[in-house]
């Protein structure tokens, strides 16, 4: 399904990506995201989200910070793998990299999906 999304399809793509991201978040954390903002460029998609921290992690982080840090890192790694797979299914294009970071204090996350410039699903000029 190698589809190139035009700028008119960008809204549909953003909505689809938001649904995929939220569904995976529910699958991993048993809760959806609080808010999301998605920016689409010619070779990448950037997702800004506000999450709800798992209450058990909040309780454990007071006395077992290292444990929750490792658990967060493991969950983020699994989340990225699942998101990459789903994004590739939705767009029909191979993502070459998925990067994600999460701030446990503010509950903000940023995720970047990078496509090969030569084979990007998005037909939108890069904004500088």
N, CA and C atoms as a LAMMPS dump frame, in Angstrom:
ITEM: TIMESTEP
0
ITEM: NUMBER OF ATOMS
384
ITEM: BOX BOUNDS ff ff ff
-5.0000000000000000e+02 5.0000000000000000e+02
-5.0000000000000000e+02 5.0000000000000000e+02
-5.0000000000000000e+02 5.0000000000000000e+02
ITEM: ATOMS id mol type element x y z
1 1 1 N 0.834 -1.188 0
2 1 2 C 0 0 0
3 1 3 C 0.877 1.249 0
4 2 1 N 1.763 1.425 -0.931
5 2 2 C 2.626 2.601 -0.997
6 2 3 C 1.836 3.803 -1.476
7 3 1 N 1.318 4.577 -0.555
8 3 2 C 0.489 5.73 -0.851
9 3 3 C 1.243 6.989 -0.465
10 4 1 N 1.251 7.984 -1.341
11 4 2 C 1.823 9.291 -1.001
12 4 3 C 0.672 10.196 -0.592
13 5 1 N 0.791 10.778 0.557
14 5 2 C -0.26 11.652 1.068
15 5 3 C 0.002 13.077 0.601
16 6 1 N -0.982 13.691 -0.051
17 6 2 C -0.839 15.083 -0.471
18 6 3 C -1.177 15.981 0.711
19 7 1 N -0.981 17.273 0.52
20 7 2 C -1.278 18.203 1.617
21 7 3 C -2.756 18.177 1.989
22 8 1 N -3.636 17.837 1.036
23 8 2 C -5.059 17.752 1.37
24 8 3 C -5.358 16.52 2.211
25 9 1 N -4.514 15.501 2.095
26 9 2 C -4.695 14.29 2.887
27 9 3 C -4.017 14.387 4.25
28 10 1 N -3.283 15.442 4.481
29 10 2 C -2.506 15.576 5.71
30 10 3 C -3.397 15.519 6.944
31 11 1 N -4.568 16.14 6.88
32 11 2 C -5.487 16.106 8.026
33 11 3 C -5.903 14.675 8.35
34 12 1 N -6.191 13.903 7.31
35 12 2 C -6.58 12.508 7.504
36 12 3 C -5.41 11.717 8.089
37 13 1 N -4.22 11.961 7.563
38 13 2 C -3.026 11.282 8.078
39 13 3 C -2.804 11.613 9.55
40 14 1 N -2.904 12.887 9.905
41 14 2 C -2.717 13.301 11.295
42 14 3 C -3.733 12.617 12.207
43 15 1 N -4.983 12.576 11.769
44 15 2 C -6.036 11.946 12.565
45 15 3 C -5.751 10.456 12.741
46 16 1 N -5.334 9.807 11.678
47 16 2 C -5.024 8.382 11.738
48 16 3 C -3.849 8.119 12.669
49 17 1 N -2.794 8.929 12.55
50 17 2 C -1.621 8.781 13.411
51 17 3 C -2.014 9.004 14.875
52 18 1 N -2.836 10.008 15.126
53 18 2 C -3.292 10.286 16.498
54 18 3 C -4.05 9.093 17.066
55 19 1 N -4.895 8.474 16.256
56 19 2 C -5.655 7.31 16.713
57 19 3 C -4.737 6.122 17.001
58 20 1 N -3.776 5.892 16.123
59 20 2 C -2.814 4.799 16.314
60 20 3 C -2.016 5.025 17.598
61 21 1 N -1.473 6.223 17.771
62 21 2 C -0.665 6.554 18.945
63 21 3 C -1.486 6.377 20.223
64 22 1 N -2.708 6.867 20.219
65 22 2 C -3.571 6.771 21.397
66 22 3 C -3.934 5.314 21.694
67 23 1 N -4.228 4.535 20.659
68 23 2 C -4.583 3.131 20.848
69 23 3 C -3.408 2.348 21.457
70 24 1 N -2.198 2.595 20.942
71 24 2 C -1.019 1.918 21.488
72 24 3 C -0.791 2.353 22.934
73 25 1 N -0.991 3.622 23.215
74 25 2 C -0.844 4.113 24.587
75 25 3 C -1.837 3.406 25.515
76 26 1 N -3.067 3.233 25.07
77 26 2 C -4.067 2.528 25.873
78 26 3 C -3.662 1.078 26.093
79 27 1 N -3.109 0.471 25.051
80 27 2 C -2.664 -0.919 25.119
81 27 3 C -1.532 -1.091 26.151
82 28 1 N -0.595 -0.147 26.177
83 28 2 C 0.566 -0.252 27.057
84 28 3 C 0.304 0.273 28.47
85 29 1 N -0.476 1.321 28.579
86 29 2 C -0.618 2.014 29.862
87 29 3 C -2.039 2.017 30.418
88 30 1 N -2.966 1.375 29.721
89 30 2 C -4.365 1.287 30.14
90 30 3 C -5.041 2.651 30.245
91 31 1 N -4.497 3.638 29.536
92 31 2 C -5.114 4.958 29.493
93 31 3 C -4.688 5.662 28.205
94 32 1 N -5.574 6.483 27.704
95 32 2 C -5.228 7.25 26.512
96 32 3 C -4.397 8.469 26.879
97 33 1 N -3.964 9.191 25.86
98 33 2 C -3.203 10.41 26.108
99 33 3 C -4.156 11.535 26.476
100 34 1 N -3.648 12.509 27.208
101 34 2 C -4.445 13.653 27.615
102 34 3 C -4.623 14.6 26.427
103 35 1 N -3.527 14.838 25.697
104 35 2 C -3.589 15.695 24.512
105 35 3 C -2.482 15.3 23.547
106 36 1 N -2.676 15.666 22.276
107 36 2 C -1.685 15.381 21.236
108 36 3 C -1.638 16.531 20.241
109 37 1 N -0.455 16.751 19.694
110 37 2 C -0.299 17.667 18.558
111 37 3 C 0.652 16.968 17.597
112 38 1 N 0.256 16.905 16.346
113 38 2 C 1.051 16.191 15.358
114 38 3 C 1.456 17.152 14.255
115 39 1 N 2.763 17.178 13.978
116 39 2 C 3.292 17.969 12.861
117 39 3 C 3.8 17.009 11.806
118 40 1 N 3.46 17.301 10.549
119 40 2 C 3.844 16.448 9.435
120 40 3 C 4.765 17.225 8.517
121 41 1 N 5.896 16.619 8.187
122 41 2 C 6.865 17.19 7.256
123 41 3 C 7.068 16.185 6.135
124 42 1 N 7.894 16.506 5.162
125 42 2 C 8.037 15.628 4.004
126 42 3 C 8.638 14.269 4.336
127 43 1 N 9.49 14.201 5.332
128 43 2 C 10.127 12.923 5.646
129 43 3 C 10.007 12.529 7.113
130 44 1 N 9.155 13.226 7.86
131 44 2 C 9.023 12.89 9.276
132 44 3 C 7.681 13.357 9.841
133 45 1 N 7.305 12.69 10.903
134 45 2 C 6.099 13.028 11.655
135 45 3 C 6.549 13.245 13.095
136 46 1 N 6.143 14.357 13.679
137 46 2 C 6.504 14.651 15.066
138 46 3 C 5.219 14.685 15.89
139 47 1 N 5.215 13.902 16.955
140 47 2 C 4.039 13.797 17.824
141 47 3 C 4.403 14.345 19.193
142 48 1 N 3.689 15.383 19.61
143 48 2 C 3.829 15.922 20.957
144 48 3 C 2.609 15.449 21.732
145 49 1 N 2.81 14.898 22.924
146 49 2 C 1.68 14.376 23.687
147 49 3 C 1.863 14.629 25.169
148 50 1 N 0.755 14.722 25.835
149 50 2 C 0.74 14.778 27.295
150 50 3 C 0.111 13.464 27.743
151 51 1 N 0.819 12.742 28.589
152 51 2 C 0.397 11.43 29.049
153 51 3 C -0.041 11.486 30.501
154 52 1 N -0.698 10.437 30.939
155 52 2 C -0.955 10.223 32.354
156 52 3 C 0.04 9.172 32.823
157 53 1 N 0.763 9.457 33.872
158 53 2 C 1.735 8.498 34.418
159 53 3 C 0.991 7.367 35.109
160 54 1 N 1.504 6.179 34.984
161 54 2 C 0.919 5.029 35.667
162 54 3 C 1.036 5.27 37.175
163 55 1 N -0.088 5.272 37.912
164 55 2 C -0.046 5.577 39.346
165 55 3 C 0.943 4.712 40.134
166 56 1 N 1.067 3.452 39.785
167 56 2 C 2.009 2.577 40.497
168 56 3 C 3.446 3.063 40.311
169 57 1 N 3.778 3.582 39.106
170 57 2 C 5.12 4.101 38.865
171 57 3 C 5.375 5.344 39.706
172 58 1 N 4.368 6.177 39.837
173 58 2 C 4.508 7.382 40.653
174 58 3 C 4.795 6.989 42.104
175 59 1 N 4.053 6.013 42.606
176 59 2 C 4.255 5.568 43.99
177 59 3 C 5.64 4.946 44.167
178 60 1 N 6.061 4.123 43.216
179 60 2 C 7.36 3.456 43.318
180 60 3 C 8.537 4.411 43.135
181 61 1 N 8.344 5.456 42.361
182 61 2 C 9.473 6.329 42.03
183 61 3 C 10.029 7.075 43.244
184 62 1 N 9.254 7.182 44.305
185 62 2 C 9.742 7.862 45.507
186 62 3 C 10.883 7.084 46.163
187 63 1 N 10.76 5.764 46.246
188 63 2 C 11.764 4.941 46.92
189 63 3 C 12.556 4.03 45.975
190 64 1 N 12.08 3.882 44.742
191 64 2 C 12.723 2.969 43.788
192 64 3 C 12.888 3.646 42.431
193 65 1 N 13.508 4.802 42.43
194 65 2 C 13.65 5.591 41.207
195 65 3 C 14.327 4.814 40.078
196 66 1 N 15.376 4.06 40.404
197 66 2 C 16.087 3.297 39.374
198 66 3 C 15.166 2.273 38.719
199 67 1 N 14.358 1.609 39.523
200 67 2 C 13.433 0.605 39.003
201 67 3 C 12.444 1.229 38.023
202 68 1 N 11.856 2.349 38.392
203 68 2 C 10.884 2.982 37.497
204 68 3 C 11.565 3.574 36.261
205 69 1 N 12.805 4.026 36.404
206 69 2 C 13.55 4.528 35.242
207 69 3 C 13.77 3.406 34.238
208 70 1 N 14.17 2.235 34.699
209 70 2 C 14.372 1.086 33.814
210 70 3 C 13.044 0.634 33.196
211 71 1 N 11.998 0.601 34.003
212 71 2 C 10.68 0.185 33.494
213 71 3 C 10.183 1.172 32.441
214 72 1 N 10.343 2.468 32.698
215 72 2 C 9.958 3.481 31.703
216 72 3 C 10.717 3.269 30.395
217 73 1 N 12.027 3.05 30.505
218 73 2 C 12.856 2.859 29.316
219 73 3 C 12.419 1.62 28.527
220 74 1 N 12.112 0.538 29.224
221 74 2 C 11.668 -0.691 28.565
222 74 3 C 10.325 -0.486 27.87
223 75 1 N 9.404 0.176 28.54
224 75 2 C 8.096 0.437 27.935
225 75 3 C 8.207 1.355 26.719
226 76 1 N 9.06 2.364 26.799
227 76 2 C 9.262 3.265 25.665
228 76 3 C 9.842 2.499 24.484
229 77 1 N 10.772 1.612 24.733
230 77 2 C 11.371 0.811 23.671
231 77 3 C 10.316 -0.059 22.977
232 78 1 N 9.493 -0.723 23.76
233 78 2 C 8.422 -1.551 23.194
234 78 3 C 7.386 -0.696 22.459
235 79 1 N 7.065 0.458 23.023
236 79 2 C 6.117 1.385 22.409
237 79 3 C 6.622 1.81 21.024
238 80 1 N 7.908 2.166 20.928
239 80 2 C 8.491 2.6 19.665
240 80 3 C 8.418 1.5 18.609
241 81 1 N 8.696 0.273 19.003
242 81 2 C 8.621 -0.849 18.059
243 81 3 C 7.208 -1.028 17.528
244 82 1 N 6.252 -0.983 18.424
245 82 2 C 4.841 -1.149 18.036
246 82 3 C 4.392 0.024 17.164
247 83 1 N 4.761 1.249 17.534
248 83 2 C 4.374 2.424 16.754
249 83 3 C 4.976 2.359 15.354
250 84 1 N 6.232 1.979 15.252
251 84 2 C 6.895 1.86 13.95
252 84 3 C 6.138 0.891 13.053
253 85 1 N 5.804 -0.263 13.605
254 85 2 C 5.063 -1.285 12.856
255 85 3 C 3.716 -0.734 12.375
256 86 1 N 2.992 -0.086 13.258
257 86 2 C 1.651 0.429 12.915
258 86 3 C 1.723 1.583 11.911
259 87 1 N 2.713 2.467 12.074
260 87 2 C 2.882 3.583 11.136
261 87 3 C 3.194 3.045 9.74
262 88 1 N 4.038 2.036 9.682
263 88 2 C 4.369 1.442 8.387
264 88 3 C 3.138 0.811 7.746
265 89 1 N 2.294 0.18 8.546
266 89 2 C 1.058 -0.412 8.017
267 89 3 C 0.109 0.669 7.501
268 90 1 N -0.021 1.754 8.24
269 90 2 C -0.937 2.838 7.873
270 90 3 C -0.473 3.568 6.611
271 91 1 N 0.834 3.833 6.523
272 91 2 C 1.35 4.619 5.401
273 91 3 C 1.792 3.763 4.22
274 92 1 N 2.116 2.504 4.477
275 92 2 C 2.645 1.653 3.424
276 92 3 C 4.101 1.944 3.117
277 93 1 N 4.762 2.726 3.976
278 93 2 C 6.162 3.092 3.783
279 93 3 C 6.977 2.689 5.001
280 94 1 N 8.236 2.358 4.752
281 94 2 C 9.128 1.949 5.836
282 94 3 C 9.63 3.164 6.603
283 95 1 N 9.456 3.118 7.899
284 95 2 C 10.034 4.14 8.773
285 95 3 C 11.452 3.696 9.092
286 96 1 N 12.419 4.59 8.914
287 96 2 C 13.801 4.2 9.172
288 96 3 C 14.175 4.376 10.646
289 97 1 N 13.412 5.211 11.36
290 97 2 C 13.718 5.408 12.77
291 97 3 C 12.512 5.98 13.513
292 98 1 N 12.361 5.564 14.763
293 98 2 C 11.363 6.143 15.662
294 98 3 C 12.098 6.53 16.938
295 99 1 N 12.007 7.791 17.284
296 99 2 C 12.659 8.324 18.483
297 99 3 C 11.568 8.784 19.448
298 100 1 N 11.773 8.546 20.743
299 100 2 C 10.772 8.988 21.709
300 100 3 C 11.446 9.317 23.033
301 101 1 N 10.949 10.371 23.661
302 101 2 C 11.385 10.708 25.005
303 101 3 C 10.162 11.086 25.822
304 102 1 N 10.252 10.877 27.119
305 102 2 C 9.138 11.129 28.035
306 102 3 C 9.685 11.739 29.312
307 103 1 N 9.081 12.837 29.732
308 103 2 C 9.464 13.498 30.98
309 103 3 C 8.475 13.069 32.061
310 104 1 N 8.952 12.313 33.041
311 104 2 C 8.068 11.78 34.08
312 104 3 C 7.484 12.854 34.993
313 105 1 N 8.173 13.971 35.108
314 105 2 C 7.698 15.042 35.988
315 105 3 C 6.531 15.795 35.362
316 106 1 N 6.69 16.214 34.111
317 106 2 C 5.63 16.996 33.448
318 106 3 C 4.651 16.125 32.672
319 107 1 N 5.006 14.846 32.465
320 107 2 C 4.198 13.888 31.707
321 107 3 C 4.075 14.263 30.231
322 108 1 N 5.066 15.007 29.719
323 108 2 C 5.114 15.348 28.301
324 108 3 C 5.984 14.335 27.566
325 109 1 N 5.589 14.054 26.322
326 109 2 C 6.374 13.146 25.477
327 109 3 C 6.505 13.752 24.093
328 110 1 N 7.592 13.384 23.433
329 110 2 C 7.809 13.775 22.048
330 110 3 C 8.269 12.529 21.3
331 111 1 N 7.67 12.299 20.161
332 111 2 C 7.998 11.133 19.362
333 111 3 C 8.213 11.595 17.921
334 112 1 N 9.291 11.13 17.3
335 112 2 C 9.615 11.498 15.927
336 112 3 C 9.704 10.218 15.102
337 113 1 N 8.932 10.176 14.013
338 113 2 C 8.994 9.065 13.069
339 113 3 C 9.685 9.599 11.82
340 114 1 N 10.783 8.945 11.434
341 114 2 C 11.571 9.412 10.299
342 114 3 C 11.478 8.401 9.163
343 115 1 N 11.167 8.915 7.971
344 115 2 C 11.098 8.099 6.762
345 115 3 C 12.295 8.405 5.879
346 116 1 N 12.61 7.501 4.981
347 116 2 C 13.63 7.727 3.969
348 116 3 C 13.141 8.869 3.075
349 117 1 N 13.966 9.892 2.865
350 117 2 C 13.559 11.054 2.066
351 117 3 C 13.151 10.672 0.652
352 118 1 N 13.798 9.66 0.107
353 118 2 C 13.507 9.234 -1.263
354 118 3 C 12.199 8.468 -1.362
355 119 1 N 11.726 7.922 -0.242
356 119 2 C 10.543 7.07 -0.262
357 119 3 C 9.563 7.48 0.833
358 120 1 N 9.385 8.779 1.005
359 120 2 C 8.513 9.294 2.053
360 120 3 C 7.05 9.211 1.619
361 121 1 N 6.16 8.872 2.546
362 121 2 C 4.747 8.814 2.204
363 121 3 C 4.075 10.189 2.123
364 122 1 N 4.788 11.212 2.531
365 122 2 C 4.172 12.523 2.686
366 122 3 C 4.665 13.457 1.592
367 123 1 N 3.746 13.982 0.839
368 123 2 C 4.07 14.88 -0.268
369 123 3 C 3.836 16.322 0.168
370 124 1 N 4.55 16.723 1.215
371 124 2 C 4.418 18.066 1.77
372 124 3 C 5.817 18.651 1.871
373 125 1 N 6.041 19.88 1.407
374 125 2 C 7.385 20.46 1.507
375 125 3 C 7.841 20.589 2.961
376 126 1 N 9.126 20.423 3.17
377 126 2 C 9.701 20.582 4.505
378 126 3 C 9.615 22.047 4.904
379 127 1 N 9.1 22.29 6.111
380 127 2 C 9.044 23.661 6.64
381 127 3 C 10.307 23.904 7.421
382 128 1 N 10.957 24.989 7.15
383 128 2 C 12.19 25.315 7.873
384 128 3 C 11.877 26.248 9.019
